[in-house]
Structure formats: C-alpha cells, structure tokens
Amino acid sequence: MGRPEQPLVQDGSPVRELAFWLRDLRNRSGLTYEQLARRSKYSISTLQEAAAGRSLPTLSATMAFVAACDGDENAWRSYWSQIKRLADHDLPADQAESVVPPWLHLAGSSTPDHSLSDADDWYSASFSALIRLDIDPIEAVEQRTVVAMVDGLKELDTSISVPRHRSDESPSHGLDVELLHGGALELQEQPHESYFRNVITLAEPLLAGQSHDYAIRQRVPPGQPMAPHYVQVPLRRCDHFALRICITPYGIAVRIHSLKKANCLKKFKTVRLVKNLLC
C-alpha cells in the first residue's frame, strides 16, 4: 500500500513540470499506484517518488511509468531528455526555463485529451482575453467568472507562463501585472524565469456554487520583446473561452476564437500574434 500522494505546487521548475505531467498521465489512465506497479514492475514508492517533483526520476523509471499508462513513449523520451538538460547544475541560470511537452505543440494538428490538474477549489465558468496589439507596450486583459467548488474560498491562485523572445538577451525577464477589479492582489512572485504567480484575495469568502468576477491586466515591460504567441492551457476546468485581438489604431476588436465547455476541456488553442499585422 503506497502513501497518500501529496499535493504538487507548480512553480515552473522543470522537475516539477515533469512530475505534473506524470500525474496527469496516471490520472487519465485511471490506474492506481498499485496497478501501475504491477504493470511497470517498479515499486509503488519508486513510482510515487517519480511523480513527487523533488528530483528528476531516472529515464528507465519514467519510461516504465509512461508505458504502463499507455503514454506516447517517443514523446516522453524526448521530453525527459530536455528536462534532464535543464536540470543540469552547470546550466547558466538564465537558461533554466521549463520546457513545453511535445504533446502541447499545436502546429496544425489536433491535440490529445489532456485532463485538468487536480485543483478542485474553483473553476472558470467563463474566461475571455483581449490582446491589445494596437498600443505600446502590448497588453493582455483577462476577465474571468470563477465558481467556488468549496465553502469558504478566500483566494484565487493564478499563474501565467511568459517565455522569452528568441532575440531577448537582457539579464532580466519580467511581467507587469495589475488587478483591475475583483479583489486585492496579495501576492506577486516569479518562482522561475518564465513563470509568474499571482494570489488574489477576495473581499468575502465564497460558498460552494457562488460565482465571482475579476479582471487582470498583464503587460510586457517597455523595451522587452514579446514572444509572438498567446496560449490558453486549461489546467483547471474552463467552460467557455474567448479570445479577441485589437490590431488597428482604431481599437477594432477582431474575434479570433471561442470555445465552449466540451472543447475547452479537450483542446488547446494557439494564436500567433504577428507584429506585421499592425501595418
């Protein structure tokens, strides 16, 4: 009998990200750790440690875990190798950023049904994003209607990943965040170079089933180039997603894509923001 699995806080570090996706893979397989151990011929404690996020598991343990869950072994082997390079202690600090798993590369192909994280305190009933390409610096305004799934919900823990532009060689990599309404921005931190975490405290605790609206503005600091894409990865349940982009000096919003519940849970969408659209 294995020990209970401890919650995993994603901090953007490569080892934690690999552990997150191993947990996601097992959750989607429906296997218990006991069943996983029988299939993989590894001990329960070894498999649980692989998904704990404390250290990088060996390639053999990782591949046994993946094979037992009927995962894509080639994609996982490539992903583990990239994580291994980033976990190298000799790697320069400014290069120690996380890696997007191969199955989340979206160029022209459908995406497998990746489950959400096991966060169960709230979900997004509606999430809309407005990308302002008509101003400088470029900004993203995100509005959410969230629904509490537990009584006494006091805060919302949100995060965003902002990768460096390939041409960005500056020593720092930042993001300016402003909460427009819906609470107080109690905590802003950057646990990892490309990972930013925000904690929003609510004026009053929510009961299960109650909804709450908030809006947040995020800007790339002046002079810092922006990677030309916006990605919505629904790590929590998201019933409706909409994206609009302003690309003209007159502020005309172009609706690019809208996804309702079924697709939000099953698909990922990337929209490239090409700078020459401004001309």
Stockholm file with secondary structure:
# STOCKHOLM 1.0

chainA/1-279         MGRPEQPLVQDGSPVRELAFWLRDLRNRSGLTYEQLARRSKYSISTLQEAAAGRSLPTLSATMAFVAACDGDENAWRSYWSQIKRLADHDLPADQAESVVPPWLHLAGSSTPDHSLSDADDWYSASFSALIRLDIDPIEAVEQRTVVAMVDGLKELDTSISVPRHRSDESPSHGLDVELLHGGALELQEQPHESYFRNVITLAEPLLAGQSHDYAIRQRVPPGQPMAPHYVQVPLRRCDHFALRICITPYGIAVRIHSLKKANCLKKFKTVRLVKNLLC
#=GR chainA/1-279 SS CCCCCCCCCCCSCHHHHHHHHHHHHHHHHTCCHHHHHHHHTSCHHHHHHHTTSSSCCCHHHHHHHHHHTTCCHHHHHHHHHHHHHHTCTTSCGGGCCCCCCGGGCCTTSCCCCCCCCSCCSEEEEEEEEEEECSSSSCEEEEEEEEEESSTTEEEEEEEEECCCCTTCCCSCCCCEEEEEESSEEEEEEEEETTEEEEEEEEEEEECTTCEEEEEEEEECCTTCCCCSEEEECCSSCBSCEEEEEECSTTCCEEEEEEECHHHHHHCCEEEECCGGGGC
#=GC SS_cons         CCCCCCCCCCCSCHHHHHHHHHHHHHHHHTCCHHHHHHHHTSCHHHHHHHTTSSSCCCHHHHHHHHHHTTCCHHHHHHHHHHHHHHTCTTSCGGGCCCCCCGGGCCTTSCCCCCCCCSCCSEEEEEEEEEEECSSSSCEEEEEEEEEESSTTEEEEEEEEECCCCTTCCCSCCCCEEEEEESSEEEEEEEEETTEEEEEEEEEEEECTTCEEEEEEEEECCTTCCCCSEEEECCSSCBSCEEEEEECSTTCCEEEEEEECHHHHHHCCEEEECCGGGGC
//
